[in-house]
């Protein structure tokens, strides 16, 4: 397709209905009555020859980050104690320092952040790790 023949393009937005943002939407959550706004999470640009899909980056919520951290830490859970925000990673779990560094690198990849080593040394709890990831994502 040559530049200038854009008349053949059709744009589509796919929506995620559960996003809670502005109250200007006509949709509301049946359980809470909270107003919902549809937010685009996928853009499809089509022409006669191709269809490309661009994933729009979705901001990770604190809950998303904590769930991902807990997923990585689950194999190291000690006994029946649940992994919560106040869990001290190196003390309350059966994880060694090498596994912690592997987990941090995987979380960096998952959330597209880079946690400096001096900051990693100051992180002790699940909450602190989640806060660090969210702070670094906000600065991007």
N, C-alpha and C positions, 0 to 999 in steps of 0.2 A: 504494500500500500504506500503510495507516494504521499509526501507531506502536502497538505492542502486538500486532500480528499477526505476530510474529516466528516463529511456528511453521512458516511456509511457507519460511523460509530454510534453505538447505543450504550448508554451507561445504566447500570443497575446497582442499587444499594440493597443489601440484605440486612435485616434488622434483628436486633436482639431485644426482645420485649421486656425482659425483667430488669433493665437498668433503672435505678431510682435516682433521678436527678432533679429536673425542674418540674414544677407543678403545672406547666402550661399544656401538658398532654391531656388528651381526652380519655386516656386509659387510666384505670386505677387498680391497685392490688385488691382482689376480693377479700383477702384475709384482714388487711389492715386499713384499707381505704386510701392508702398512700398513693399519690399520683405518680405515674410512671411516664418516662420519656423514652421513646424508641431511639436507640443509638446505632449508627452503622458500624458493623464489625467486619464487613467484607465488601469490596468494590469489584465488580466484574466489568471489564471493558471489552466489548465485542465488536468485531467487524466481520466482513464476509469470509475472511480466511482464518482468523484465530480468535481465541477467547482466553484472555489472561486474567488471573485472579490475584489481586493484591490484598493481603491480609493487613488490616489496619491495626496498629499496636494497641492492645487493650491495657490500660493501667491496672497493674496488679493491686488488689486490695490487701489490707493487712491480713485478713482471713486467708486469702490465697497464699500469701507468703508463709504464714504459720502452718498451714496445711502441708505445704511443700517441705518445710523444715521437718515437721513431724513425720512425714512419709520417709524422709531420709534417716531419721533417728529411730524409727520403729524397731528395726532389728536389734538395737542396743538397749531396748527398754528393760529395766531391772524389775523383775517380779510383776506385780499387778498394778503398781503405781502408774497412773497415766502421765503422758508427756504433756505438760501445760506450759504456759508462758514463763512461769517462775522456775521451771526445771533448769538446774545448773548442769550444763551439757557434760562437762568433764567429770563432775562429781556424782550426779544422780543417775548416770547411765553407764553402761559397760562399754564405752567407746574409748579408743586410744587416740593419741594426738595425730597420728598419721591418718586415721579414718576421719578425724575432724577436718583435717586439711583437704582430704578428698571430697568430703561433703561440701565444704566451703567453695571449692573450685566448681563443683557441679551446680551449686546454687548461683554462683557468678554467671555461669553459662545460661542457666534457666532464666535468670532475670536480667541478663545483659548488663552486669555491673562488674566493677573490679574493686575488691575490698583490700586496702593496703594492709601489709603484714602487721604494722604497728597497731592498726585498728582491730585486726583479728585477735591479737593478744589481749585486748581489753574486753572482748566479748565473752560473757560467762553464761548467760541465760538465753533461752529461746526468744524471749521478748527482745533482748538486746540485739540478737542477730536479725530478727525481723525488722526492728527499727533501723538498723544500719542499712539493710537492703533497701528499705523504703526511702530513706534519706538519700542514698546514692542514686536511686532511680529518679527522684524528684529533681536532682541537680543536673540530670542529663539534658 
